[in-house]
Amino acid sequence: MNSAGGLEPMGLLGGTFDPIHCGHLRTALELVEAVGFTELRFLPAREPPHRDTTHADAATRAGFIRAAIEGEPRFVLDDRELRRAGPSYSVDTLLDLRAEFAHRSLCLVVGMDAFLGLPRWHRWQEILELAHLVVAHRPGWRAPEHGALGELLAARGTGRPEDLHETRAGRVYVRAVTQLEISSSAIREIVRTGLDTRYLVPDPVRRLLAASDCYRAAAERT
């Protein structure tokens, strides 16, 4: 899809990526192709505000992402949250990106589970002033029809990815993606027990996991 409005939509996918796995990457690829992102940035969180502490340190997690996306020019590692002290609030990241990319369409990618928790996010009502929301719909979740999020979808929802090319921010686009039953916590347990992560993570990440003791060491500390 070409950017008809010339705004070159940029996808933004945040998370702990502890570690990154094929579920993250497949969702990212499907959204790049469906929406027509010129690039999709992986934004690992330094201090995730809605989760427990991370297991691998920032440099290790960034290294996993770098290895995972090598060879896919549309995927980019953006480490600004790792370099910023304090909780990694999405609104702060979007303010930073909006200052840097004033005329781009910014598209924050979230899962349906995260979208359902949106009203608990820090300054969540400012997010659509800064970016679009692209909600990756997964089986077992249903878009809300009532309440604050139901009203948001009624007012801002769109079924047209083209809308993300024509305005810089303000729309909510829900897109079904392939569900891969992979979790970072399960991968950490596989590594901890000395089993093989083949086919769950890209081979470059698998080799790094095999050579690293970060998850085994983290398990020993708990």
Backbone hydrogen bonds, N-H to C=O, Kabsch-Sander energy under -0.5 kcal/mol:
donor,donor_aa,acceptor,acceptor_aa,energy
4,A,2,N,-1.6
6,G,3,S,-1.7
7,L,165,H,-0.8
10,M,105,S,-2.9
11,G,39,E,-2.7
12,L,107,C,-2.5
13,L,41,R,-3.1
14,G,12,L,-0.6
14,G,109,V,-0.6
15,G,43,L,-1.3
18,D,19,P,-0.8
20,I,17,F,-0.8
22,C,200,L,-2.7
25,L,21,H,-1.8
26,R,22,C,-2.7
27,T,23,G,-2.0
28,A,24,H,-2.3
29,L,25,L,-2.5
30,E,26,R,-2.6
31,L,27,T,-2.1
32,V,28,A,-2.3
33,E,29,L,-2.2
34,A,30,E,-2.4
35,V,31,L,-2.7
36,G,31,L,-0.6
36,G,32,V,-1.6
37,F,32,V,-0.6
38,T,9,P,-2.5
39,E,9,P,-0.8
40,L,74,R,-3.2
41,R,11,G,-3.2
42,F,76,V,-3.1
43,L,13,L,-2.7
43,L,41,R,-0.6
45,A,15,G,-2.5
51,R,48,P,-0.9
61,R,57,D,-2.4
62,A,58,A,-2.4
63,G,59,A,-2.0
64,F,60,T,-2.1
65,I,61,R,-2.0
66,R,62,A,-2.7
67,A,63,G,-2.1
68,A,64,F,-2.3
69,I,65,I,-2.2
70,E,66,R,-0.6
70,E,67,A,-0.5
72,E,69,I,-2.2
75,F,72,E,-1.9
76,V,40,L,-2.3
78,D,42,F,-2.7
78,D,76,V,-0.6
79,D,77,L,-0.5
83,R,79,D,-1.3
84,R,80,R,-0.6
84,R,81,E,-0.6
85,A,83,R,-0.5
88,S,47,E,-2.6
89,Y,87,P,-1.7
93,T,89,Y,-1.7
94,L,90,S,-2.7
95,L,91,V,-2.1
96,D,92,D,-2.0
97,L,93,T,-2.6
98,R,94,L,-2.9
99,A,95,L,-1.8
100,E,96,D,-1.4
101,F,97,L,-3.2
104,R,101,F,-1.2
105,S,7,L,-2.1
106,L,104,R,-0.6
106,L,168,R,-1.6
107,C,10,M,-2.7
108,L,106,L,-0.5
108,L,132,H,-2.8
109,V,12,L,-3.0
109,V,107,C,-0.6
110,V,134,V,-2.5
112,M,136,A,-1.5
115,F,111,G,-2.4
116,L,112,M,-2.3
117,G,113,D,-0.8
117,G,114,A,-0.7
118,L,115,F,-1.7
120,R,117,G,-2.2
121,W,118,L,-2.4
124,W,121,W,-1.3
126,E,123,R,-1.6
127,I,124,W,-1.4
129,E,126,E,-1.1
130,L,126,E,-0.6
130,L,127,I,-1.4
131,A,127,I,-2.0
132,H,106,L,-3.2
133,L,171,R,-2.7
134,V,108,L,-2.8
135,V,133,L,-0.6
135,V,173,Y,-2.8
136,A,110,V,-3.1
136,A,134,V,-0.7
137,H,135,V,-0.9
137,H,175,R,-3.0
141,W,138,R,-1.7
150,G,146,H,-1.4
151,E,147,G,-2.5
152,L,148,A,-2.0
153,L,149,L,-2.6
154,A,150,G,-2.1
155,A,151,E,-2.1
156,R,152,L,-3.1
157,G,153,L,-1.9
158,T,172,V,-2.3
163,D,160,R,-1.5
164,L,161,P,-1.4
165,H,162,E,-1.5
166,E,162,E,-0.7
167,T,163,D,-1.1
170,G,131,A,-1.6
172,V,156,R,-2.1
173,Y,133,L,-2.9
174,V,158,T,-0.6
174,V,172,V,-0.5
175,R,135,V,-3.0
177,V,137,H,-1.8
180,L,178,T,-0.7
181,E,179,Q,-0.6
182,I,180,L,-2.6
187,I,183,S,-1.9
188,R,184,S,-2.5
189,E,185,S,-1.8
190,I,186,A,-2.1
191,V,187,I,-2.6
192,R,188,R,-2.6
193,T,189,E,-1.9
194,G,191,V,-1.4
195,L,190,I,-2.3
199,Y,201,V,-0.6
200,L,197,T,-2.1
201,V,197,T,-1.2
205,V,202,P,-0.7
206,R,202,P,-2.6
207,R,203,D,-2.4
208,L,204,P,-1.6
209,L,205,V,-2.9
210,A,206,R,-2.1
211,A,207,R,-1.6
212,S,208,L,-1.5
217,A,213,D,-3.4
218,A,214,C,-2.1
219,A,215,Y,-2.0
220,E,216,R,-1.8
221,R,217,A,-1.3
222,T,218,A,-0.9
222,T,219,A,-0.5
